[in-house]
Amino acid sequence: MGLKNPAEMAVTLLRSRLCNPNFVFSLFSDSPDSNYSKLKYIISSSVTEACNNSVLLLGPRGCGKIPVLELVLADLLKEFPDMISVVKLNGLLHSDDNCALKEIARQLCMEHQLVFSKMASSDDNSQFMIAMLRECGLAHKTVLFVLDEFDLFAQGKQRLLYSLLDAMQSVTSQAVVVGVSCRLDADQLLEKRVRSRFSHRKLLFLPPVRQDLQRLVEHCLLLPTESDLPCEYVAEFNSKLSNILADKRFTEILDLVFNTDSTFNHLLRFLFSALSHMDFKPGYLSLENFKAAVSRIQRHPKLECIKDCSILELYILVCMKRMEVREQEVCNFNSIMKEYKSIHDSFQTSDYYARGVCRRAFEHLLQRELITFLDNRGQGLSIEYRQVKLLISWHELHQGLKSHHSCPSFFSLDLAIHLLNYKMLLQAILHKLMDREG
């Protein structure tokens, strides 16, 4: 039974886009300076000019190395359907040379409809690979080797890389090696004999800039005018979305996403989450959907831990933060108890617990790794005398206190006052230093 609701059809279409790397990265395939254009030129020139090549795709994870490569391969296989054979290896699975050679032989046999022998030795597989490269070269067919997690292949004796690059030195062979790695120094891991046979071409994939994110959001979420969706709905959907994208509040949301994690993968997760929050009754995306998506994908485990803390454990965390703001040198269980008593005397709270109960809460915070011992020295000392430090920032503690269901109201105010006084002190010190330099 087909989907009749235009909103459901639109969400299905947009989700399929976000899950299709070829569509996502097709936005950047037009520019001649893009990595897509450069990589396509390197591989296509090897196919048309019958030459050997090697290139490294380097950059942080989530920046589009594999999707861009897959997009290039899809286009080239359409352009040269009978002239390219692809062999894919992954360093997490095939870093062992014998395993890698066996996998190469298996994929080549499958590609050319040959019988693969599981009992063949490593030398047999190596000789088979060299023979296949020679035969493919004579048939004007390029063999493309994709080595994902390339840096893992550069460990050990690097026999596979040497055999592969050495076979490419032959006049009759016609192959391209594409290495993919998140290590920017991957080429420096190669041995001298391997490095001398490598072409040293490198394409650097960086996280997208702020303008690219805006373009990508429009590319992924604007509905196509030519589709099965009603024209009126498409026009209204795109109009409302354009208004949201032009809103300053959405720009702030996008900045928050960008500052947290600027990779393509993170942005696509954010957009997918926003679609999941879309209400089918109105049938349009709203600013609230994007706000909900931000809060959903930016969940902090430490905040979750603070939400589950008891009132006494919150007291201990606030005491330690107050001492940290005052830059108090010694922070151990005994000094925390003194700070706890001063808070009780200042605010006249009814929450005052015995020392033994406080110690158990203190140990519980150590177990949950919200606090930790300052160093490993003094392991023979009692827990009351060992120095400790906080593992959460002021912002995390403040947000955790705000979201806690039974947090005393004066906690957040007290923390804010302490932080404000500390900032004012820092500003005064900086002004004095500048006056001296003047």
C-alpha positions, -999 to +999 in steps of 0.1 A: +000+000+000+015+033-011+021+064+011-007+089+005+003+116+030+027+141+012+045+146+045+053+109+049+064+108+012+087+138+017+103+124+048+109+091+030+125+109+001+147+131+023+158+102+045+169+082+013+189+112+003+207+115+036+215+077+035+229+080+000+265+093+000+265+096-038+237+121-036+252+140-006+286+145-022+274+151-057+271+187-045+309+191-046+315+172-079+311+203-102+341+223-090+374+215-110+393+221-077+374+195-057+389+163-046+363+145-067+376+161-099+412+155-090+407+119-081+386+112-112+413+127-134+440+106-118+421+073-123+406+081-157+440+091-171+454+058-159+425+040-178+427+060-210+465+063-212+472+028-200+496+038-172+501+029-135+493+053-107+491+055-069+474+081-047+466+086-010+434+100+003+442+115+037+420+133+063+400+129+095+373+104+098+339+115+086+352+140+060+341+121+029+371+101+017+353+068+010+320+085-003+339+106-028+359+076-039+327+055-044+312+084-063+342+085-086+341+047-091+304+047-099+309+074-126+340+057-141+323+023-142+295+039-162+320+057-185+343+027-189+321-004-181+345-031-194+379-014-187+380-013-149+382-040-123+380-031-086+396-049-057+388-036-022+408-044+010+405-031+045+435-029+069+412-039+098+406-073+081+435-078+057+466-063+073+481-097+074+500-101+040+489-138+035+453-129+042+454-099+019+469-118-011+443-145-006+415-119-007+430-103-038+431-136-056+395-144-045+381-110-058+401-113-091+387-148-096+352-136-089+356-106-112+369-127-141+348-158-135+377-181-126+379-209-100+394-198-067+415-222-048+413-219-010+443-242-006+467-220-027+497-208-008+507-172-003+534-175-030+508-190-054+484-161-047+512-136-053+522-151-086+485-153-096+481-116-088+512-106-109+499-128-138+464-113-137+479-077-137+499-087-168+468-102-186+446-073-177+473-049-190+474-068-223+436-066-225+437-028-217+419-033-185+429-013-154+429-030-120+420-006-092+432-015-057+414+003-028+433+000+005+412+013+033+429+020+066+461+022+046+483+029+076+476-006+089+491-021+057+522-001+064+529-021+096+553-051+097+574-060+066+550-044+041+553-074+018+519-068+002+526-031-007+560-040-021+546-069-042+518-047-055+539-016-063+567-037-077+543-055-100+532-021-113+567-013-125+562-038-153+554-023-188+525-046-194+507-040-161+479-014-158+469-007-122+460+021-097+465+019-060+443+041-039+452+043-002+427+057+023+438+067+058+430+091+086+467+095+094+482+124+076+517+109+079+507+076+063+532+079+035+560+084+061+553+049+075+564+033+042+598+015+040+624+030+016+619+002-010+581+008-009+583+046-009+606+046-039+579+029-059+551+051-047+540+082-068+535+104-037+503+119-049+481+129-019+446+144-017+438+160+016+402+158+028+393+185+054+362+191+074+337+213+055+338+251+060+308+269+074+295+279+039+296+243+027+274+232+056+248+257+047+249+246+010+247+209+021+216+215+042+198+232+013+210+204-011+197+176+012+165+191+025+149+212-004+124+190-022+127+186-060+101+203-081+098+173-104+086+145-082+055+125-073+048+151-045+020+177-051+034+209-065+017+231-039+031+210-011+066+212-025+065+249-030+051+255+006+077+231+021+106+247+004+093+282+012+091+274+049+124+257+049+141+287+033+126+309+060+141+287+086+175+286+070+175+324+068+166+327+105+193+339+129+183+312+154+189+284+129+223+299+122+231+297+159+220+261+159+241+253+129+271+270+145+266+249+176+266+217+155+296+229+135+316+238+167+309+204+183+319+183+153+324+198+118+325+165+099+299+156+072+288+125+092+279+146+122+258+170+101+240+142+083+231+127+117+218+160+128+196+164+097+183+128+100+174+135+137+156+167+127+135+148+101+126+122+128+111+150+149+090+163+121+052+163+128+032+148+100+000+168+108+014+201+097+037+183+074+066+208+075+099+211+092+101+237+120+128+254+140+118+233+170+126+201+151+162+213+147+164+224+183+153+189+194+178+173+171+207+193+186+197+182+222+194+146+210+227+142+193+246+162+219+239+140+249+267+141+275+273+110+296+286+132+325+253+152+325+234+119+327+255+109+357+249+142+375+211+138+370+213+105+389+234+119+418+219+122+453+215+156+470+246+148+492+267+140+461+256+173+445+267+191+477+302+175+474+305+185+437+295+221+444+319+222+473+348+211+451+338+236+424+338+264+449+372+254+461+384+252+425+372+287+417+390+300+447+421+282+436+424+264+469+455+242+467+445+213+489+413+195+480+407+163+499+378+148+518+386+167+550+387+201+532+355+193+513+338+186+547+349+221+559+335+237+528+303+216+532+299+229+568+304+265+556+276+261+530+253+247+557+261+276+581+257+302+553+223+290+539+210+273+570+200+242+551+182+213+566+204+189+545+232+181+569+246+145+569+269+126+592+305+122+582+302+085+575+274+090+551+294+118+534+323+095+530+302+068+512+288+095+489+324+106+482+335+071+474+304+067+451+316+098+431+350+082+427+334+051+414+313+070+389+345+089+378+330+124+384+360+130+406+394+112+407+426+112+427+451+138+417+479+113+414+490+078+424+511+089+453+498+083+488+480+051+480+488+039+515+471+069+530+435+070+541+410+081+515+402+112+536+437+126+531+443+119+494+440+149+471+412+147+445+401+168+415+369+173+395+364+157+361+336+179+350+336+216+339+316+244+355+293+244+325+286+206+328+279+210+365+257+240+360+236+222+333+234+191+354+221+210+385+195+228+363+182+195+350+183+177+383+147+170+395+154+178+432+184+202+432+183+229+459+176+263+442+206+281+458+231+257+442+230+272+407+229+308+420+258+302+443+279+287+415+271+316+392+281+342+418+314+324+424+321+321+387+312+358+382+335+369+410+363+348+396+359+363+361+359+398+375+391+390+394+408+377+362+398+409+343+412+431+371+445+411+370+447+414+331+440+452+333+468+456+358+492+437+336+483+458+306+488+490+326+522+479+336+532+470+300+518+504+289 
